Amino acid sequence: MTDAELERLLADVASDRVERKESLADREKIREAICAFANDLPNHRAPGVIFIGAKDDGSCAGLNITDELLLTLADMRSGVLPFPSIVVQKRTLHQCDMAVVLVEPADAPPVRVRGRTWIRVGPSRAIATPEEERRLTEKRRFKDVAFDIRPVFGATIADLDMDLFRRTYLPASVAPEIIAENQRSEEQQLASLRMTGNAVPTVLGVLVLGRDPCAFLPGAYVQFRRLDGTVLTDPTQEAARIAGPLPELVRTLEEKLIAHIETARDFTSGPIDIARPDYPLVALQQLARNAILHRTCEGTNAPVRINWFSGRIEIHSPGGPYGQVNKTNFGEPDATDYRNPYLAEAMRNLGYVQKFGVGIALARKELEKNGNPPPEFRVEDSTVVAVLRRRP
């Protein structure tokens, strides 16, 4: 947006496309504003704007706009799910330095903060009513959205485990007071959480709640193999096909990983011996969950594969690097993108992701702390392989 356009919006105190903040003192309110603009209930189809360093009347607050402040603002979208598209800039308007946050309307609303759907009501914010959530759901543009919320034709709501939805996913995703209102039908709740579109389960719905995800997405499982040796042709000690809706798949897989971790006594740290695993569980969890999150189900029926050899573990995820991530910057802290952004939201809601973009860094830290070599990555156009080496 040009300076002239921004200055006009800054001066329009009645606009529902603008929010002004003198500082970052109330970061939660800024996240709520980002959420409300991303939902774009008035259907402006134009960015909402947050001015940081402006008073309520649009005059200059004299805030020092530093690089650290801009980075803090950019990171605020991580608390808004699914990820909104934002641009953070330092701009000089009416001879006053301000941080300007441009928030694009979401392709697949509703967008939430802490399980609450925020919208703009005139120049203020509010939590959406059931009717307003329904209107947001109807705004989706399925032709252009990510693969993970496209409808799975042939599937019906009967193919979803509604008990799992009520008992696990809904309370993990929506604030308790919103659920307590009890004014939304289950069909509306499923649609609002992107589990269905036009009463047809989405890819996300099938992966997270499907009674048998592989019936519609044949590669939606994890192939686990424990081998007695260093190559695939060596004898197999155990093989398992781990499938089911996402909570069941992750739970079963991690039980399998725990069962195969071996612990030895370490007497090298001093007079007190310490029990150390050959692989740290947290590192295995992070890299296995990453493989599930970033895999592609489009154009391939290959599963996630975990091959546990005598001295290493290989975790294969179908689908190469995506978006701004490439072979050169893969694994770097500032290189993050999501092939399945709504599956990422679901995994965050279920507690499998605490903070986006730190899984590999956390795995590296845990491996180093346990005495393992750093992880290795083989990045190809159609697959990513994470290799963990056993602790000496």
C-alpha positions as a printed Julia matrix, in Angstrom:
392×3 Matrix{Float64}:
   0.0     0.0    0.0
   1.2     3.52  -0.77
   1.92    6.11   1.9
  -1.1     8.09   0.73
  -3.42    5.1    1.17
  -2.02    4.36   4.62
  -2.28    8.01   5.71
  -5.93    8.08   4.6
  -6.72    4.94   6.62
  -4.74    6.2    9.61
  -6.91    9.34   9.73
 -10.23    7.45   9.29
 -11.15    6.79  12.93
 -14.42    5.08  11.94
 -12.88    2.54   9.54
 -13.33   -1.16  10.31
 -10.1    -1.88   8.39
  -7.85   -0.12  10.89
  -6.56   -0.63  14.42
  -4.12    1.69  16.18
  -1.8     0.84  19.07
   0.63    3.18  20.82
   3.0     0.28  21.7
   3.28   -3.5   22.04
   2.07   -3.33  25.65
  -0.97   -5.57  24.98
   0.25   -8.2   22.55
  -2.83  -10.38  22.95
  -5.02   -7.54  21.64
  -2.74   -7.26  18.6
  -3.14  -10.99  17.93
  -6.9   -10.61  18.23
  -6.78   -7.74  15.72
  -4.74   -9.86  13.29
  -7.31  -12.64  13.68
 -10.24  -10.26  13.09
  -8.73   -8.76   9.94
  -7.87  -12.23   8.59
 -11.51  -13.29   9.03
 -12.67  -10.21   7.03
 -16.34  -10.66   7.96
 -17.33   -7.41   6.17
 -15.86   -8.97   3.02
 -13.64   -6.03   2.06
 -11.3    -8.41   0.23
  -8.53   -5.96   1.11
  -5.89   -5.96   3.85
  -6.68   -4.81   7.36
  -4.04   -2.49   8.82
  -2.62   -2.27  12.33
  -0.6     0.86  13.07
   1.86    0.42  15.95
   3.07    3.78  17.23
  -0.2     5.64  16.62
  -2.69    7.07  19.12
  -6.43    6.42  18.84
  -6.91    9.64  16.87
  -4.15    8.7   14.42
  -1.56   11.09  15.8
   2.04   10.07  16.46
   2.84    8.22  19.69
   6.63    8.71  19.27
   7.44    4.99  19.5
  10.98    3.91  18.59
  10.54    1.37  15.75
  13.42   -1.08  16.11
  14.27   -4.27  14.23
  13.45   -6.21  17.41
   9.97   -4.68  17.5
   9.37   -5.6   13.86
  10.52   -9.2   14.49
   8.23   -9.44  17.52
   5.29   -8.31  15.42
   6.11  -10.78  12.65
   6.2   -13.63  15.17
   2.74  -12.77  16.53
   1.01  -14.64  13.74
   2.23  -17.9   15.32
  -0.51  -17.52  17.94
  -3.2   -17.14  15.27
  -4.49  -20.33  13.64
  -4.43  -21.15  10.83
  -1.53  -18.9    9.87
  -2.68  -15.57   8.45
  -0.73  -13.87   5.69
   0.82  -10.69   7.11
   3.43   -8.13   6.09
   5.27   -6.09   8.74
   6.98   -2.86   7.68
   8.49    0.28   9.14
   6.82    3.27   7.47
   7.06    7.04   7.93
   3.58    8.6    7.78
   2.96   12.28   8.41
   6.65   12.52   9.46
   6.11    9.84  12.15
   7.81    6.44  12.22
   5.35    3.6   12.72
   5.26   -0.17  12.4
   2.56   -1.16   9.94
   1.05   -4.66   9.9
  -0.91   -5.55   6.75
  -3.22   -8.55   7.26
  -4.61  -10.29   4.17
  -8.08  -11.89   4.29
  -7.83  -15.63   4.91
  -8.73  -18.11   2.18
 -10.23  -20.54   4.68
 -11.86  -18.76   7.61
 -12.67  -18.87  10.46
  -9.31  -17.98  12.0
  -8.91  -18.23  15.79
  -6.82  -17.07  18.72
  -6.93  -19.36  21.76
 -10.0   -21.1   20.38
 -11.95  -17.86  19.82
 -13.02  -16.44  16.46
 -12.47  -12.68  16.44
 -14.17  -10.39  13.91
 -14.47   -6.66  13.22
 -17.73   -5.01  14.26
 -17.37   -1.45  13.04
 -14.18    0.03  14.49
 -13.99   -2.53  17.32
 -13.41   -6.27  17.8
 -15.82   -8.96  19.0
 -16.09  -12.74  19.26
 -18.13  -14.17  16.41
 -21.63  -15.49  17.04
 -22.67  -18.89  15.63
 -24.37  -17.14  12.71
 -21.25  -15.08  11.98
 -19.09  -18.23  12.08
 -21.45  -19.81   9.57
 -21.02  -16.83   7.27
 -17.24  -17.06   7.59
 -17.32  -20.76   6.72
 -19.37  -20.06   3.6
 -16.71  -17.59   2.36
 -14.1   -20.27   1.67
 -12.74  -20.6   -1.86
 -12.07  -24.32  -2.2
 -10.66  -24.0   -5.71
  -7.62  -22.11  -4.48
  -7.07  -23.43  -0.96
  -4.38  -25.81   0.26
  -4.73  -29.52  -0.45
  -5.37  -30.41   3.19
  -8.79  -28.71   3.27
 -10.07  -29.8   -0.12
 -13.15  -32.04  -0.01
 -12.63  -35.8   -0.26
 -15.37  -36.8   -2.65
 -16.85  -40.18  -1.81
 -16.4   -39.65   1.93
 -19.34  -38.78   4.19
 -19.68  -37.54   7.74
 -20.4   -41.15   8.72
 -16.74  -41.86   7.87
 -15.63  -39.51  10.67
 -15.3   -40.61  14.3
 -17.68  -38.14  15.92
 -16.95  -39.42  19.42
 -13.27  -38.55  18.86
 -14.37  -35.15  17.63
 -16.55  -34.43  20.67
 -14.22  -35.93  23.26
 -10.81  -34.84  21.98
 -10.59  -32.46  19.06
 -13.4   -29.98  19.76
 -12.36  -29.17  23.36
  -8.73  -28.89  22.24
  -9.6   -26.41  19.49
 -12.4   -24.19  20.76
 -12.55  -22.12  23.94
 -14.74  -23.68  26.69
 -17.17  -20.75  26.87
 -17.81  -21.0   23.12
 -18.63  -24.69  23.43
 -20.8   -23.97  26.49
 -23.05  -21.7   24.41
 -24.24  -24.91  22.71
 -25.79  -23.0   19.81
 -23.82  -24.66  17.02
 -24.83  -27.93  15.44
 -22.16  -30.59  14.98
 -22.32  -29.98  11.25
 -21.52  -26.31  11.85
 -18.73  -27.2   14.28
 -17.13  -29.6   11.78
 -17.32  -27.01   9.01
 -16.0   -24.23  11.25
 -12.94  -26.34  12.1
 -12.38  -27.21   8.41
 -13.18  -30.89   8.92
 -15.89  -30.63   6.26
 -16.73  -28.42   3.31
 -20.26  -28.36   1.92
 -21.05  -31.34   4.21
 -18.22  -33.4    2.63
 -15.19  -34.37   4.77
 -11.99  -32.57   3.83
  -8.55  -34.16   3.63
  -7.96  -32.67   7.09
 -11.15  -34.22   8.44
 -10.22  -37.64   7.08
  -6.66  -37.45   8.47
  -7.64  -36.17  11.92
 -11.01  -37.88  12.52
 -11.36  -40.57   9.84
 -12.35  -44.02  11.02
 -10.15  -45.4    8.24
  -8.08  -42.61   6.63
  -6.32  -45.06   4.31
  -9.63  -45.92   2.63
  -9.53  -42.46   1.04
  -5.84  -41.5    1.32
  -3.92  -44.77   0.82
  -0.59  -43.39   2.03
  -1.94  -42.0    5.32
   0.01  -44.35   7.58
   3.49  -44.9    8.98
   5.54  -47.96   8.01
   7.86  -48.92  10.89
  10.67  -51.46  10.5
  13.32  -52.54  13.0
  16.22  -54.27  11.22
  19.06  -56.36  12.55
  21.77  -54.74  10.47
  22.62  -51.66   8.45
  20.76  -52.17   5.14
  17.17  -52.92   4.16
  18.0   -56.46   3.06
  19.14  -57.43   6.57
  16.74  -59.48   8.74
  13.65  -57.65  10.01
  13.11  -57.88  13.75
   9.74  -56.15  13.7
   7.51  -54.53  11.11
   4.34  -52.55  11.79
   1.83  -50.59   9.76
   0.61  -47.77  12.01
  -2.61  -46.13  10.88
  -5.78  -44.5   12.16
  -6.98  -40.97  12.89
  -4.23  -38.55  13.82
  -4.44  -38.85  17.64
  -4.4   -42.65  17.45
  -1.62  -42.69  14.84
   0.67  -40.4   16.86
  -0.01  -42.23  20.14
   0.63  -45.68  18.65
   3.75  -44.53  16.81
   5.28  -42.96  19.91
   4.55  -46.06  21.97
   6.46  -48.0   19.3
   9.4   -45.59  19.46
   9.54  -45.81  23.26
   9.49  -49.61  23.11
  12.58  -49.68  20.87
  14.72  -47.12  22.72
  17.47  -48.85  24.69
  18.91  -47.35  27.86
  22.45  -47.97  29.14
  24.34  -46.84  32.24
  26.85  -44.05  31.64
  29.77  -44.04  34.12
  31.78  -41.39  32.27
  30.17  -38.38  33.94
  31.68  -38.87  37.39
  31.06  -40.99  40.45
  27.29  -41.1   39.86
  26.19  -43.18  36.9
  23.49  -41.79  34.62
  21.0   -43.78  32.56
  21.16  -42.57  28.95
  19.03  -43.74  26.01
  20.64  -44.6   22.69
  18.27  -42.02  21.14
  16.48  -39.18  23.0
  12.72  -39.58  22.77
  12.06  -35.86  22.22
  14.27  -35.81  19.12
  12.49  -38.85  17.7
   9.1   -37.31  18.46
   9.96  -34.02  16.79
  11.34  -35.52  13.6
   8.58  -38.15  13.31
   5.87  -35.53  13.83
   7.59  -33.29  11.28
   7.47  -36.14   8.77
   3.73  -36.6    9.35
   3.04  -32.86   9.22
   5.03  -32.02   6.09
   4.36  -35.13   4.0
   2.34  -34.87   0.82
  -0.75  -36.99   0.15
  -1.17  -35.45  -3.29
   0.12  -37.45  -6.25
   1.6   -40.27  -4.16
   0.46  -43.21  -2.05
   3.81  -43.55  -0.27
   3.62  -43.62   3.54
   5.95  -42.05   6.06
   8.65  -44.7    6.63
  10.79  -45.21   9.72
  13.65  -47.67   9.3
  15.45  -48.43  12.56
  18.87  -49.94  11.77
  21.55  -51.15  14.17
  23.37  -47.84  14.34
  20.96  -45.28  12.89
  17.32  -44.39  12.3
  16.02  -43.05   8.98
  12.7   -41.17   8.85
  11.38  -40.76   5.3
   8.71  -38.14   4.53
   7.11  -38.19   1.05
   7.31  -34.78  -0.58
  10.35  -32.58  -0.97
  10.87  -29.07   0.41
   7.92  -26.71   0.02
   7.43  -22.99  -0.54
  10.32  -20.84   0.66
  12.15  -23.92   1.98
  14.65  -25.42  -0.46
  17.59  -27.83  -0.49
  20.0   -25.08   0.52
  18.2   -23.58   3.52
  16.43  -26.71   4.78
  16.61  -26.94   8.57
  17.61  -23.31   9.09
  15.63  -21.52  11.82
  14.36  -18.77   9.5
  13.26  -21.15   6.71
   9.76  -22.35   7.5
   6.78  -23.08   5.29
   3.82  -25.43   5.42
   2.52  -27.7    2.7
  -0.34  -28.62   5.06
  -1.08  -25.44   7.05
  -4.4   -26.69   8.42
  -2.93  -30.01   9.51
  -0.3   -27.88  11.28
  -3.14  -26.09  13.07
  -4.69  -29.41  14.08
  -1.39  -30.73  15.42
  -0.93  -27.52  17.41
  -4.45  -27.83  18.81
  -3.79  -31.43  19.87
  -0.54  -30.47  21.6
   1.85  -32.18  19.17
   3.41  -28.82  18.24
   4.26  -26.3   20.97
   5.85  -23.67  18.72
   6.04  -23.67  14.96
   9.39  -23.74  13.2
  11.48  -25.11  16.09
  11.12  -28.9   15.69
  14.47  -29.48  14.0
  16.26  -27.07  16.35
  14.78  -28.89  19.36
  15.8   -32.26  17.92
  19.36  -30.99  17.43
  19.47  -29.72  21.02
  18.22  -33.01  22.48
  20.62  -35.11  20.42
  23.57  -32.98  21.49
  22.51  -33.12  25.14
  22.25  -36.92  24.95
  25.66  -37.31  23.27
  24.37  -38.25  19.81
  25.81  -36.83  16.59
  23.72  -34.03  15.01
  20.89  -35.1   12.7
  21.55  -35.39   8.99
  19.08  -34.54   6.24
  18.87  -35.84   2.69
  16.64  -33.42   0.8
  15.39  -34.43  -2.63
  12.62  -33.17  -4.91
  10.19  -35.9   -3.83
  11.31  -36.87  -0.33
  13.08  -35.7    2.81
  15.03  -38.18   4.93
  16.11  -37.38   8.5
  18.96  -39.58   9.78
  19.7   -39.98  13.5
  22.89  -41.73  14.6
  23.06  -43.84  17.75
  24.86  -42.4   20.76
  28.39  -43.88  20.94
